[in-house]
Amino acid sequence: MPPAKHLYVHVPFCARKCSYCDFAIAVRRVIPVGEYVKALAAELELRTRLSPLAALSSIYLGGGTPSKLGPDGVTQLLDQIRAFPWIELEPSAEVTMEGNPEDVTAPAAAAWVRAGVNRLSIGAQSFDSRTLAWMHRTHNVDSAKDAVDVARGVGFDDISLDLIFALPRDLERNWAADLIKAIGLQPEHLSVYGLTVEPATPLGKWTARGDVVAAPDESYA
């Protein structure tokens, strides 16, 4: 296989587990940044020695919630990646970080820019308060707009927003209204994800009990 040009780093920490989430995450009040970065360094050394990397054209910090590392944690993480002599970034490399809206403060976002993050992916998911509560999200309806404003203010010119579609009809979520609000924030990119029911999640248990009826396939399509 040719050397990889893209690096995805999973940051497995969250403030709360969303009702639909079946990812490998850990809910922590205090994030063990030092231990995580040390473990990542060991993983990087092992994997890059076995599978050489080309000059990287992208790094993606996903999760989980990478923004839970805080400004110093993200800096430590990216410094650790750059410290490896056999890892090189292309001058125009895209460095993306996922973040929850409530974590995007001016000091944190400015530190992320200084650390080399040049693309911010904000997990809005919805602009409806009832929907956000049902999802177990930790931000409110104004947080995504505030996060975009803050990110623009500190120098981010590449912002992505996430939205989830095909929610149960009982929520009466207005998908068109959410789209209009998201587009109104003028993101450079919009990601849409269809809700899936996974058995081991709260949503899976609600569905198994009959408390929730998943959106019909026709609606999803």
Secondary structure, DSSP 4 states (H G I P E B T S, - for coil): -PPEEEEEEEE-EESS--TT--SS-EE-SS--HHHHHHHHHHHHHHHHHHS-EEEEEEEEEEES-GGGGHHHHHHHHHHHHHHSTT--EEEEEEEEEEE-GGG--HHHHHHHHHHT--EEEEEEE-S-HHHHHHHT-SS-TTHHHHHHHHHHHHT---EEEEEEE---GGG---HHHHHHHHHHT--SEEEEEE----TTSHHHHHHHHTS--PPPHHHH-
